[in-house]
């Protein structure tokens, strides 16, 4: 409902710590120890009816800020307002995925025979892909639970 959409943006604004993505880079790569107490971090723009947030309660690999980005915007579908929501993996996660794969492959190339190089590469890619999918599913479920809680 239109009223539910209005409430979603209002509650998201209250439950989201305003955080620019440059600061997330500092927290992730420079080891800043500042703790975020709210459930979400990012930006919620009530006037434009958009948001770009991440979860802050991720347990997987003990991260404070999830690598899954949730984007949403209000759209008109005929005469009804709807919220289009997309989930995606952040650039820092993709960079980590690429760098770890390259570095581990270099180590494997030096120390392992040719056949094991390919097996190692496939294993690394599979493990990293599974970890990303687990975090994505967890974030989708957390956001879905949040939205259903607000609609009660």
C-alpha positions in Angstrom: 0.0 0.0 0.0 1.1 3.6 -0.4 0.9 4.1 3.3 3.2 1.1 3.8 5.7 2.5 1.3 5.8 5.8 3.2 6.3 3.9 6.5 9.1 1.8 5.0 11.1 4.8 4.0 10.5 6.5 7.4 11.5 3.4 9.4 14.5 2.7 7.2 15.7 6.3 7.8 15.4 5.8 11.5 17.1 2.4 11.5 19.9 3.4 9.1 23.1 5.0 10.2 24.1 7.5 7.6 27.3 6.3 6.2 29.0 7.2 2.9 30.7 4.4 1.0 34.1 6.0 1.3 33.8 5.6 5.1 32.9 2.0 4.6 36.1 1.5 2.7 38.0 3.0 5.7 36.2 0.7 8.2 36.8 -2.4 6.1 40.4 -1.9 4.8 42.0 0.4 7.4 40.6 -1.5 10.4 38.7 1.3 11.9 37.0 0.0 15.1 34.0 2.3 15.2 30.9 0.1 15.9 27.6 0.8 14.2 24.6 0.2 16.5 21.8 0.5 13.9 20.6 -2.5 11.8 21.5 -0.8 8.5 24.1 1.6 7.2 24.0 3.8 4.1 21.7 6.4 2.7 17.9 6.8 2.7 16.5 9.7 0.8 12.9 10.2 1.7 12.3 13.1 -0.8 13.5 11.1 -3.8 12.1 7.8 -2.3 15.4 5.9 -2.7 17.8 4.0 -0.5 21.1 2.3 -0.7 22.0 0.4 2.4 23.9 -2.6 3.8 23.3 -4.8 6.8 25.5 -4.2 9.8 24.8 -7.4 11.7 26.5 -9.9 9.5 27.9 -12.9 11.4 29.5 -14.6 8.4 33.3 -14.2 8.8 32.7 -11.8 11.6 32.2 -8.6 9.5 30.4 -5.6 10.9 29.3 -4.4 7.5 27.9 -6.8 4.9 29.2 -6.8 1.4 25.7 -7.1 0.0 24.2 -3.8 -1.1 20.4 -3.3 -1.0 19.1 -0.6 -3.4 15.5 0.5 -3.5 13.4 3.1 -5.2 9.7 4.0 -5.4 8.2 3.4 -8.9 4.8 3.8 -10.3 3.2 0.7 -11.7 0.0 1.9 -13.4 -1.8 3.8 -10.6 0.0 2.1 -7.7 3.2 2.9 -6.1 5.7 0.1 -5.6 9.2 -0.3 -4.4 11.8 -1.9 -6.7 14.5 -3.6 -4.6 17.7 -5.0 -5.9 20.4 -6.8 -4.1 24.0 -6.8 -5.3 27.6 -7.6 -4.2 29.8 -4.5 -3.4 32.9 -3.7 -5.4 35.1 -4.4 -2.4 33.8 -7.9 -2.3 34.5 -8.4 -6.0 37.9 -6.9 -5.6 38.7 -9.3 -2.7 37.4 -12.2 -4.7 39.7 -11.3 -7.6 42.8 -10.5 -5.5 42.5 -13.6 -3.4 42.0 -15.9 -6.4 45.0 -14.4 -8.2 47.3 -14.6 -5.1 46.3 -18.1 -4.2 46.7 -19.2 -7.8 50.3 -17.8 -7.8 51.1 -19.8 -4.7 49.5 -22.9 -6.2 51.4 -22.5 -9.5 54.7 -22.4 -7.7 54.1 -25.3 -5.3 51.7 -27.6 -7.0 51.8 -29.7 -10.2 49.8 -28.5 -13.2 46.7 -30.6 -12.6 46.4 -29.5 -9.0 46.7 -25.8 -10.2 43.4 -26.1 -12.0 41.8 -28.1 -9.2 43.0 -25.5 -6.7 41.6 -22.6 -8.9 38.2 -24.3 -9.2 38.1 -25.0 -5.5 38.9 -21.4 -4.6 36.3 -20.0 -7.0 33.7 -22.4 -5.7 34.4 -21.7 -2.0 34.4 -17.9 -2.6 31.2 -18.1 -4.7 29.4 -20.2 -2.0 30.4 -17.7 0.7 29.1 -14.8 -1.4 25.8 -16.6 -2.0 25.4 -17.5 1.7 25.8 -13.8 2.6 23.5 -12.7 -0.2 20.7 -15.2 0.9 21.2 -14.1 4.6 20.9 -10.4 3.7 17.8 -11.0 1.5 16.2 -13.0 4.4 17.1 -10.3 6.9 15.6 -7.5 4.7 12.5 -9.6 4.0 12.0 -10.2 7.7 12.4 -6.5 8.4 9.8 -5.5 5.8 7.3 -8.1 7.1 7.8 -6.9 10.6 7.0 -3.4 9.5 3.9 -4.5 7.7 2.3 -6.1 10.8 
